[in-house]
Structures are given as structure tokens and as C-alpha cells.
């Protein structure tokens, strides 16, 4: 795995101040968080009710079910992604990862069951995000796209223009689909 660390935007480029300008964040994060909490609580309630119904509820079993529900919540917990000029921040349950988007070295798709976009910068920082976060949040995509173009112009982005182009095409398709659906042309 790549290097992961906890860093706030104030540590960017050693200046002690966050980059100026507006930031964009995932507007669907709160709903996803509520869903994660709800699913974990539903599982916990179902397991407690099942055990109570069979007369087998005990402290050790209750602790086991609580731990299982906590594990499910940890798996379902969405990362909170925020994009500012020159910076992308992904806050997970335990780790906050930051990458300089105006000095990216590579952007690639990770292999696996859930598709992830992996961004690396010249400082060695690495962030993994779900690409649907960018698809659902045009302001975030615009900010990231602007910064990645700066990386291309400066010559730091050596690998990943294809991945970015694929994401841009996917966002364009989703946008067109939404427009057609809203106008009744679908």
C-alpha cells in the first residue's frame, strides 16, 4: 500500500496556510453516512431481536453482535471528499489523505471489485477516491479538472491522462442522460 498519513490542508506545501479559493465537497456524503448508520443499526437490531426471540441473548453474544454491526459500519463508512484549488482531501473513518492536484504525477484506476481512482502527487502523497463522487458533484469535477490541466501544462502529470479522459467521458454521458431524462426525451 502507498504512504498514508493524517494531514490537514494547513500543511500544504509547507506554507502553514490552506490554498486560497472556494472549495467543493460531496453533497451526497451526509445521506451515505445516514445509510451506513441505518444499515449497521438495522443489522444490530435484527441480531438482538433474533437472539432475544430464541432466548439466547447474553452479554458475550450482545458484544459479538455489536462488534459485527460496528465492523459493517466501518466497511460502509463513506470517505468525505473535499476539493480546493490545488488540493484534494479524503477523510475516512481513521485516516485523512491529501494530495496536491496541481502537481499530480499519476492518475490511474485501481483493480478490484469497487472501482477506485488513485491520484499521486510530486510529494509522494496518494489518495484513493470513488469516481462516482466526481460524477455526482460537478463542482468537484470542475475544480479537479482545472487542477489536472495545470499538472499537464507544468509537465508533472506523466501517467493518467487516459484515466482522466475516461472519467470526463463518463461524466459527460451522465450529464447528457440527466438532461434527456429531465426534458422528457428519454
Secondary structure, 3 states (H helix, E strand, C coil): CCCCCCCCHHHHHHCCCCCCCCEEECCCHHHHHHHHHHHHHHHHHHHHHHHHHHCCCCHHHHHHHHHHHHHHHHHHCCCEEEEECCEEEEECCCCEEEECHHHEEEEEEECCCCCEEEEEECCCCEEEECHHHHHHCHHHHHHHHHHHHHHHHHCCCCECHHHHHHHHHHHHHHHHHHHHHHHCCC
